[in-house]
Structures are given as C-alpha cells and as structure tokens.
Amino acid sequence: MNEETPEVDRFLALVAAVQARDARLTTIQAGLLVAAELGIAHDSRAFAQRLGIAHSLVLRELHALAERQGVLEIVKRDPRTMRVHYRLPPASPP
C-alpha cells in the first residue's frame, strides 16, 4: 500500500466537502482552495504538477475562481512561465 494514500484520500475528502458547501465550484477550483489551506501548493504550476493535470486547465479554473469576490487572491504573476501565485484571503475578524 502506498504511504501517500491516506493523504490523497484526505485531500479528496476535503475537496468533496468544499464542493458540497458550494456547488458552483469545479473539482479543480475546490482543489485549489484545499491546496492553499493545507499549504500543498500556492502557485498554479506547483498545483498542476502535484496533481498531474495540465497547467492551462489550472490557470483557467484559477482565474474563474479569482473573479469571485473574496474566495481567492492572486498575489503574483510570472509572465515568462505563466505561473500564478495565489492565497486565500485573510479571515475577517469575528
């Protein structure tokens, strides 16, 4: 059994939970949010490589997600590599 299986299962369960809370999110969008929350990836290329999906797909979903107010923040863009760095917005005080 692969050592990473519990981590993968946990990641997928968290992605499903995020999607259950917001049905408008695609699986990739929910994955981007979970990855940022867990510190797995904070840029588009790292996310694409970790999940084995095309960077262009990640960019499309990241930009769609960033258009939604308060969900995700773009913090830096690298025009040479097309890498986009992102983060979750700071939590608002209670």
PyMOL commands that set and color helices and strands:
alter all, ss='L'
color gray80, all
select helices_A, chain A and resi 5-21+27-38+44-51+55-67
alter helices_A, ss='H'
color red, helices_A
select strands_A, chain A and resi 73-77+84-87
alter strands_A, ss='S'
color yellow, strands_A
deselect
rebuild
show_as cartoon
